[in-house]
Amino acid sequence: MAGVTPPPVRVLVVDDDALVRAGLTMMLDGAPGIAVVGEAADGDQVSAAADAHAPDVVLMDLRMPRVDGITATRRLRARPRPPEVIVLTTFDTDENILHALRAGASGFLLKDTPPARIAEAVRQVAAGEPILSPRVTRRLMDRVAVQAGAYGRAKATLAALSPRERDVVAAIGQGRSNAETAAALDLTLATVKTHVSHILTKLDLDNRTQLALLAHDAGLG
């Protein structure tokens, strides 16, 4: 109905630092369209807090003493009609970013994000729009570019091999021993050993570990 103000976005703040929780609560409670309905000091308190307060969005710290934010996010997102999760942390490693997104987080922000931007992110995520801080977006783009470059280089390197040699490389990338490779490819053990030796020479590699990494980069692992 026209003129009816929508209910505020209900937010649960999860952080083991009481000062951080207090600061976020004060900042968000003063933002239009947002109401902080609860707090939790550790990941093991999140489920009970979600039951008690029915938040729309959870601001989730990553590093907490008993249950980390990734685990807590995964548990939350497995619930029926789960709240959205924004990870808010000082740790922006590639692993943390990817693990958080795979656990079901809809946003990843750094704690030095300006308060107005955090409030806007809460509104966006509540409306179904995922959000990443610009620095996090840049890191993910760089990671994709590096992986794409490694893939292209590995594929070009393996192009020097025969089809059977590439089969052997794929088996090594999958962690198969020489005997297992021989059985899988219907070759003798001696033939596999000869192939491996020739492949290492052709590609100017020192050992099977380097070959396995190359197979992984080429998508064969």
N, C-alpha and C positions, 0 to 999 in steps of 0.2 A: 504494500500500500504506500502511495506517495506520502512523503513526509515522515515516515516511520524510521527511526534510527535503528540500524542493525545492532544486534548485541555485540559487545566487545569480544575480541579474540582472547580466549582464556589461555594463560601461559603458566607453565610450571618451570621453575628455575632449578637446575641441578648442578651443584658445584660444591666441592669439599671445602672451599675457602669461604668462611662466613662473611668476610668483607666484600668479596666478589658478589655473593648472593644478595647482600644488602644493597650494593651499588646498582646491580641490574634491576632489582625490584623497585627501587626508588626511581630509576630512570624510566622503566617501562610503565610503571603505574601513572607516571605523569604524561605519557604519550597518548594522543587521541585514539580511541578505538581499541585499546589494549587494557587488560586487567590481569595482574599477576594473582593467581588463585592459590599458589602453593609453592613450597620449596622442598628440596631434598639435598642431603649432604653427601650422599654416596649412591652409586649405581644400584646397590641392593635395596634401596628405599624407593626406587622409581615406580615399580609396579603398584605398591600400596598407595603411593601418592597419586598415581594416575587414577586408581579406583576411587580415592577419596575426593579428588578435585575435578575429574573429567576435563583435562586441559585439551585445547585445540592444537597447541604447539608446545613442545618441550625444548627449552634451551639446555643443551647437554654438554657438560665438560667431558674431556677425554680421560685424563689421568686422575683416578680416584683410588683410595686405599684398598677397598675390598672388591668392588665390581667396576670395571672400567666402562667408559662411555660407549665403546663399540658394542660390548656385550649387552649393556642395558638397552641400547638402541635396537639391537637385533630382537631382544625379548619383547620390547614394546611393539615393534612393527609386526610381530607374529600374532598379536592380539586381534580379536574382532574389532572393526572400526577403530583402528589405532590413531593416536595423535600424530601430527607431523613432527619431525625432529630436526632442529638446527644444531649442529655441533658448533660450539663456541670455545676456541682453544688458543693457546699460544704455540702449539706444536703443529706446523704445517708441512710435515714430511710427506713425501709421495705415498708412503705406506698408510699413514694415518688418513689421508684424504680418500684413498681408494677403499680402504677397509670401512670407513664411515659410510661412503656412498653405497657400497655393496651391502652393508647392514640395513640399509633402508633410509638413511638420512636424506632429507630433502634440501638441506643447506649446509654449508661449511663456511664459517666466518672466523676471523681471527679476533682476539680480545682487544686489539688496538683499533678495531673498526669504530668509527664515530657513532655515538649513541643514536643519532637520528637515523643512521643507516641500519643499525640493528633493529630499531623499531619498524622501519619500512620492510626489512626482510621478514619479520614476524608476520606482517600483514600479507606480504606476497605469498609466503609459504602457506599461510592459512587459506589463501585463495587458490591454491593448487599450482603455484608457480615456483619451481625450484630456484634456489639462489646460491651463488658462489661468490666469494670476495674476488675482486680483480686479481689479486696476487695468486690466489688458488687457481683461478682460471688459467693464468699464465703458466703456472707450473704444470698443469695437466696438458696444456697445448705443447709445452716443451717436451714433456714425456712422450706424448704421441709422436712428435716429430722425430725424437731420438729412436723410438721403437721402429717407426717406419723406415728410417735410414738404415738401421741395423738389418731389418728384414730384406731391404733391397740389396744391400751389400752381400748378405749371406746367400740369397738366391743367385746373384751373379757369380759368386764364387763356386757354388755347387753346379753351375751350368757346365763347368769343365769336366764333370764326371759323366760316366756312362749311366744308363738307366739302372743297371744292376748295382753299380757302386752307390748310387743315390739310395737304393733300397737298403743297402748295408748301413749307410749314414743314418737313415731314418730309424733303423733298429737300434743303433747305438744311442741315438737321441732319446729313445724310449726306455733306455736303461738295460737293454738286453746284453747278456754276455755273448762271447763268440759262439759258444755252444748253442745258446738259445737262438741266436741269429741264424746259425746253420740250420736248425730245425725249422724255423719259421720260413726260411727262403728255400728250403730243400736243397741245401748245398752241403758239401763236406766241411768239416772244421778247418782243414788245411786250406781250402779255397777261401773261406771267410778271412782267415789270417792273412792270406796273400792279398785279398782285396783291401783290408785295413791298411796293410803296409803300403800298398800302391796309392791309396787315397791320401795318406799322410804325406807321402812324397809329392804327389801332384799338387796338394794344397799348401805345401810348405808348413805343415803343422808338426808339433813335437809329440803329441800324445792324444789318447782317446778323450780325455777331458775337454781339450780344445775342440775336438770334433763334435762332442756332445753339445757344447755351447753353440757351435755353429749351426747344428741341426735345430736347436731350440730357436735361435734367431730367425731361421728360415721357416719356422712353423712346422717342423717335422718331429719335434720332441713330444 
